[in-house]
Amino acid sequence: MPHGASLQLKALAGQSFDAKCLAAPADAPFTIAFENVRQAMFGPPHNFSIYTDATATEALFRGKILQNGGKTVYQVDAIPAGVYLFQCDLHPAIMNGVFVVK
């Protein structure tokens, strides 16, 4: 299945993402180029996941965890139009944002 839209996101030092809001087209698969930017010798692992709402109980997508300095391209299946939560599952209280699909 081809993935048309291509997004980028980085996990930065200080346990933050480089964006607080991301957007993708509705009902179409897309990719997210994700990088856990290398920090010191022992930076923390991170991932990227999308949930239906702030309770983070129903995942629409869960990305694999990347170690310090890791890079990947997540392949995400089509998601219906809506406003969702994205987060790092290891640091959800401080690494999160709004994911808009329209």
C-alpha positions as CSV (number, residue, x, y, z in Angstrom):
1,M,0.0,0.0,0.0
2,P,1.6,3.3,-1.0
3,H,2.0,6.0,1.6
4,G,1.5,9.5,0.1
5,A,2.0,12.2,2.7
6,S,5.3,12.3,4.5
7,L,5.7,13.9,7.9
8,Q,8.8,14.4,10.0
9,L,9.2,14.5,13.8
10,K,12.2,14.6,16.1
11,A,12.6,13.7,19.7
12,L,15.0,16.3,21.1
13,A,17.2,16.7,24.2
14,G,15.2,17.6,27.3
15,Q,12.5,15.0,26.4
16,S,10.5,17.1,23.9
17,F,9.3,16.8,20.3
18,D,10.2,19.4,17.8
19,A,6.5,19.9,17.0
20,K,3.4,20.2,19.2
21,C,0.9,19.8,16.3
22,L,1.0,17.5,13.2
23,A,-1.4,17.1,10.4
24,A,-2.1,14.4,7.8
25,P,-4.8,13.8,5.1
26,A,-7.8,11.8,6.2
27,D,-8.5,8.3,4.9
28,A,-5.1,8.0,3.3
29,P,-1.9,6.2,4.5
30,F,1.1,8.3,5.3
31,T,4.7,8.1,6.6
32,I,6.4,9.7,9.6
33,A,10.2,10.0,9.4
34,F,11.0,9.9,13.2
35,E,14.4,10.6,14.7
36,N,15.5,10.2,18.3
37,V,18.2,12.9,18.1
38,R,21.5,11.7,19.7
39,Q,22.1,13.2,23.1
40,A,25.1,12.6,25.3
41,M,26.2,9.1,25.7
42,F,23.1,7.7,27.3
43,G,20.1,9.6,25.9
44,P,16.6,8.1,26.6
45,P,14.6,5.9,24.2
46,H,11.5,7.4,22.6
47,N,8.7,6.5,20.2
48,F,5.7,8.0,18.5
49,S,2.1,6.8,18.9
50,I,-1.3,8.2,18.0
51,Y,-4.4,7.8,20.2
52,T,-8.1,8.6,19.8
53,D,-8.0,11.1,22.8
54,A,-6.1,12.3,25.8
55,T,-6.9,9.2,27.8
56,A,-4.5,7.3,25.5
57,T,-6.4,4.1,26.0
58,E,-7.2,3.4,22.3
59,A,-4.2,3.5,20.0
60,L,-4.6,4.2,16.3
61,F,-0.9,3.7,15.7
62,R,2.0,2.6,18.0
63,G,5.5,3.1,16.7
64,K,8.5,1.0,17.8
65,I,10.8,2.4,20.5
66,L,14.0,3.9,19.2
67,Q,17.2,4.1,21.2
68,N,19.4,7.3,21.5
69,G,20.3,8.3,17.9
70,G,17.9,6.0,16.2
71,K,15.9,6.8,13.0
72,T,13.0,5.1,11.3
73,V,10.2,5.7,8.9
74,Y,6.8,4.7,10.4
75,Q,4.2,3.5,7.9
76,V,0.8,4.6,9.2
77,D,-2.5,3.2,7.8
78,A,-5.3,5.6,6.9
79,I,-7.0,7.4,9.8
80,P,-10.4,9.0,9.7
81,A,-10.8,12.7,9.9
82,G,-10.6,14.0,13.5
83,V,-8.4,15.5,16.2
84,Y,-6.2,13.1,18.1
85,L,-3.4,12.9,20.6
86,F,0.2,11.9,19.7
87,Q,2.8,11.1,22.3
88,C,5.9,9.2,23.3
89,D,4.6,6.2,25.2
90,L,7.6,6.3,27.5
91,H,7.2,10.0,28.5
92,P,3.5,10.8,27.8
93,A,3.1,13.6,30.4
94,I,5.8,15.8,28.7
95,M,6.1,14.5,25.1
96,N,2.7,14.9,23.5
97,G,0.8,17.0,21.0
98,V,-2.2,17.4,18.8
99,F,-2.6,15.2,15.6
100,V,-5.1,16.7,13.1
101,V,-6.4,14.5,10.3
102,K,-8.5,16.3,7.7
